[in-house]
Amino acid sequence: MKELVEVIAKALVDHPEEVVVTEIDEGKGRKIELHVASSDMGKVIGKQGRIAKAIRAVVKAASSKDDTYVDVDIV
């Protein structure tokens, strides 16, 4: 999942070298934290959070085959 979020984020931002994705195991699920440059924050979140919701939906669909819960936080 970490690689998936990283590929999506790097395609969206102007400064892909500043994209950092960390994955934390939390029992049954995982927490993925996405760090981007402050100037790219709006591009990752999108208007009314549409892009952030889409990223979370893609990750949720990809993680459904593993029967794990994945939470994506944009920091």
mmCIF file of the C-alpha atoms, coordinates in Angstrom:
data_MODEL
# 
_entry.id   MODEL 
# 
loop_
_atom_site.group_PDB 
_atom_site.id 
_atom_site.type_symbol 
_atom_site.label_atom_id 
_atom_site.label_alt_id 
_atom_site.label_comp_id 
_atom_site.label_asym_id 
_atom_site.label_entity_id 
_atom_site.label_seq_id 
_atom_site.pdbx_PDB_ins_code 
_atom_site.Cartn_x 
_atom_site.Cartn_y 
_atom_site.Cartn_z 
_atom_site.occupancy 
_atom_site.B_iso_or_equiv 
_atom_site.pdbx_formal_charge 
_atom_site.auth_seq_id 
_atom_site.auth_comp_id 
_atom_site.auth_asym_id 
_atom_site.auth_atom_id 
_atom_site.pdbx_PDB_model_num 
ATOM 1  C CA . MET A 1 1  ? 0.000   0.000  0.000  1.00 0.00 ? 1  MET A CA 1 
ATOM 2  C CA . LYS A 1 2  ? 2.877   2.331  0.763  1.00 0.00 ? 2  LYS A CA 1 
ATOM 3  C CA . GLU A 1 3  ? 4.141   2.130  -2.805 1.00 0.00 ? 3  GLU A CA 1 
ATOM 4  C CA . LEU A 1 4  ? 0.668   2.751  -4.216 1.00 0.00 ? 4  LEU A CA 1 
ATOM 5  C CA . VAL A 1 5  ? 0.196   5.956  -2.218 1.00 0.00 ? 5  VAL A CA 1 
ATOM 6  C CA . GLU A 1 6  ? 3.704   7.093  -3.119 1.00 0.00 ? 6  GLU A CA 1 
ATOM 7  C CA . VAL A 1 7  ? 3.150   6.621  -6.864 1.00 0.00 ? 7  VAL A CA 1 
ATOM 8  C CA . ILE A 1 8  ? -0.185  8.452  -6.786 1.00 0.00 ? 8  ILE A CA 1 
ATOM 9  C CA . ALA A 1 9  ? 1.185   11.348 -4.715 1.00 0.00 ? 9  ALA A CA 1 
ATOM 10 C CA . LYS A 1 10 ? 4.303   11.812 -6.837 1.00 0.00 ? 10 LYS A CA 1 
ATOM 11 C CA . ALA A 1 11 ? 2.142   12.042 -9.957 1.00 0.00 ? 11 ALA A CA 1 
ATOM 12 C CA . LEU A 1 12 ? 0.083   14.859 -8.431 1.00 0.00 ? 12 LEU A CA 1 
ATOM 13 C CA . VAL A 1 13 ? 2.681   17.192 -6.926 1.00 0.00 ? 13 VAL A CA 1 
ATOM 14 C CA . ASP A 1 14 ? 5.212   19.684 -8.310 1.00 0.00 ? 14 ASP A CA 1 
ATOM 15 C CA . HIS A 1 15 ? 7.960   18.544 -5.923 1.00 0.00 ? 15 HIS A CA 1 
ATOM 16 C CA . PRO A 1 16 ? 7.959   14.711 -6.019 1.00 0.00 ? 16 PRO A CA 1 
ATOM 17 C CA . GLU A 1 17 ? 11.304  14.537 -4.228 1.00 0.00 ? 17 GLU A CA 1 
ATOM 18 C CA . GLU A 1 18 ? 9.619   15.857 -1.064 1.00 0.00 ? 18 GLU A CA 1 
ATOM 19 C CA . VAL A 1 19 ? 6.975   13.106 -0.944 1.00 0.00 ? 19 VAL A CA 1 
ATOM 20 C CA . VAL A 1 20 ? 7.482   10.861 2.078  1.00 0.00 ? 20 VAL A CA 1 
ATOM 21 C CA . VAL A 1 21 ? 5.185   7.939  2.875  1.00 0.00 ? 21 VAL A CA 1 
ATOM 22 C CA . THR A 1 22 ? 5.388   6.058  6.171  1.00 0.00 ? 22 THR A CA 1 
ATOM 23 C CA . GLU A 1 23 ? 3.446   2.928  7.058  1.00 0.00 ? 23 GLU A CA 1 
ATOM 24 C CA . ILE A 1 24 ? 2.565   2.053  10.665 1.00 0.00 ? 24 ILE A CA 1 
ATOM 25 C CA . ASP A 1 25 ? 1.031   -1.275 11.718 1.00 0.00 ? 25 ASP A CA 1 
ATOM 26 C CA . GLU A 1 26 ? -1.871  -0.928 14.144 1.00 0.00 ? 26 GLU A CA 1 
ATOM 27 C CA . GLY A 1 27 ? -3.055  -4.421 15.026 1.00 0.00 ? 27 GLY A CA 1 
ATOM 28 C CA . LYS A 1 28 ? -5.587  -5.428 12.362 1.00 0.00 ? 28 LYS A CA 1 
ATOM 29 C CA . GLY A 1 29 ? -5.033  -2.350 10.237 1.00 0.00 ? 29 GLY A CA 1 
ATOM 30 C CA . ARG A 1 30 ? -2.360  -0.042 8.964  1.00 0.00 ? 30 ARG A CA 1 
ATOM 31 C CA . LYS A 1 31 ? -1.926  3.692  9.043  1.00 0.00 ? 31 LYS A CA 1 
ATOM 32 C CA . ILE A 1 32 ? -0.264  5.375  6.084  1.00 0.00 ? 32 ILE A CA 1 
ATOM 33 C CA . GLU A 1 33 ? 1.008   8.919  6.553  1.00 0.00 ? 33 GLU A CA 1 
ATOM 34 C CA . LEU A 1 34 ? 1.641   11.018 3.468  1.00 0.00 ? 34 LEU A CA 1 
ATOM 35 C CA . HIS A 1 35 ? 3.959   14.002 3.855  1.00 0.00 ? 35 HIS A CA 1 
ATOM 36 C CA . VAL A 1 36 ? 4.210   16.508 1.001  1.00 0.00 ? 36 VAL A CA 1 
ATOM 37 C CA . ALA A 1 37 ? 5.631   19.998 0.581  1.00 0.00 ? 37 ALA A CA 1 
ATOM 38 C CA . SER A 1 38 ? 3.397   22.721 1.967  1.00 0.00 ? 38 SER A CA 1 
ATOM 39 C CA . SER A 1 39 ? 3.011   24.234 -1.504 1.00 0.00 ? 39 SER A CA 1 
ATOM 40 C CA . ASP A 1 40 ? 1.694   20.881 -2.823 1.00 0.00 ? 40 ASP A CA 1 
ATOM 41 C CA . MET A 1 41 ? -0.824  20.273 -0.030 1.00 0.00 ? 41 MET A CA 1 
ATOM 42 C CA . GLY A 1 42 ? -3.732  21.712 -2.032 1.00 0.00 ? 42 GLY A CA 1 
ATOM 43 C CA . LYS A 1 43 ? -2.968  19.500 -5.016 1.00 0.00 ? 43 LYS A CA 1 
ATOM 44 C CA . VAL A 1 44 ? -3.075  16.358 -2.895 1.00 0.00 ? 44 VAL A CA 1 
ATOM 45 C CA . ILE A 1 45 ? -6.247  17.341 -1.027 1.00 0.00 ? 45 ILE A CA 1 
ATOM 46 C CA . GLY A 1 46 ? -8.123  18.894 -3.958 1.00 0.00 ? 46 GLY A CA 1 
ATOM 47 C CA . LYS A 1 47 ? -11.252 21.000 -3.952 1.00 0.00 ? 47 LYS A CA 1 
ATOM 48 C CA . GLN A 1 48 ? -13.514 19.962 -1.081 1.00 0.00 ? 48 GLN A CA 1 
ATOM 49 C CA . GLY A 1 49 ? -11.179 17.013 -0.449 1.00 0.00 ? 49 GLY A CA 1 
ATOM 50 C CA . ARG A 1 50 ? -12.100 15.169 -3.622 1.00 0.00 ? 50 ARG A CA 1 
ATOM 51 C CA . ILE A 1 51 ? -8.587  13.988 -4.484 1.00 0.00 ? 51 ILE A CA 1 
ATOM 52 C CA . ALA A 1 52 ? -7.904  12.905 -0.894 1.00 0.00 ? 52 ALA A CA 1 
ATOM 53 C CA . LYS A 1 53 ? -11.155 10.920 -0.916 1.00 0.00 ? 53 LYS A CA 1 
ATOM 54 C CA . ALA A 1 54 ? -10.192 9.325  -4.222 1.00 0.00 ? 54 ALA A CA 1 
ATOM 55 C CA . ILE A 1 55 ? -6.765  8.309  -2.886 1.00 0.00 ? 55 ILE A CA 1 
ATOM 56 C CA . ARG A 1 56 ? -8.419  6.774  0.180  1.00 0.00 ? 56 ARG A CA 1 
ATOM 57 C CA . ALA A 1 57 ? -10.947 4.934  -2.013 1.00 0.00 ? 57 ALA A CA 1 
ATOM 58 C CA . VAL A 1 58 ? -8.226  3.436  -4.219 1.00 0.00 ? 58 VAL A CA 1 
ATOM 59 C CA . VAL A 1 59 ? -6.211  2.315  -1.192 1.00 0.00 ? 59 VAL A CA 1 
ATOM 60 C CA . LYS A 1 60 ? -9.322  0.863  0.440  1.00 0.00 ? 60 LYS A CA 1 
ATOM 61 C CA . ALA A 1 61 ? -10.149 -1.093 -2.712 1.00 0.00 ? 61 ALA A CA 1 
ATOM 62 C CA . ALA A 1 62 ? -6.584  -2.384 -2.998 1.00 0.00 ? 62 ALA A CA 1 
ATOM 63 C CA . SER A 1 63 ? -6.485  -3.406 0.668  1.00 0.00 ? 63 SER A CA 1 
ATOM 64 C CA . SER A 1 64 ? -9.834  -5.199 0.582  1.00 0.00 ? 64 SER A CA 1 
ATOM 65 C CA . LYS A 1 65 ? -8.253  -8.339 -0.865 1.00 0.00 ? 65 LYS A CA 1 
ATOM 66 C CA . ASP A 1 66 ? -5.966  -8.542 2.208  1.00 0.00 ? 66 ASP A CA 1 
ATOM 67 C CA . ASP A 1 67 ? -8.884  -8.075 4.650  1.00 0.00 ? 67 ASP A CA 1 
ATOM 68 C CA . THR A 1 68 ? -7.048  -5.249 6.400  1.00 0.00 ? 68 THR A CA 1 
ATOM 69 C CA . TYR A 1 69 ? -8.144  -1.738 7.259  1.00 0.00 ? 69 TYR A CA 1 
ATOM 70 C CA . VAL A 1 70 ? -5.920  1.023  5.899  1.00 0.00 ? 70 VAL A CA 1 
ATOM 71 C CA . ASP A 1 71 ? -6.192  4.631  7.027  1.00 0.00 ? 71 ASP A CA 1 
ATOM 72 C CA . VAL A 1 72 ? -4.491  7.315  4.902  1.00 0.00 ? 72 VAL A CA 1 
ATOM 73 C CA . ASP A 1 73 ? -3.532  10.559 6.659  1.00 0.00 ? 73 ASP A CA 1 
ATOM 74 C CA . ILE A 1 74 ? -2.194  13.549 4.744  1.00 0.00 ? 74 ILE A CA 1 
ATOM 75 C CA . VAL A 1 75 ? 0.202   15.461 6.957  1.00 0.00 ? 75 VAL A CA 1 
# 
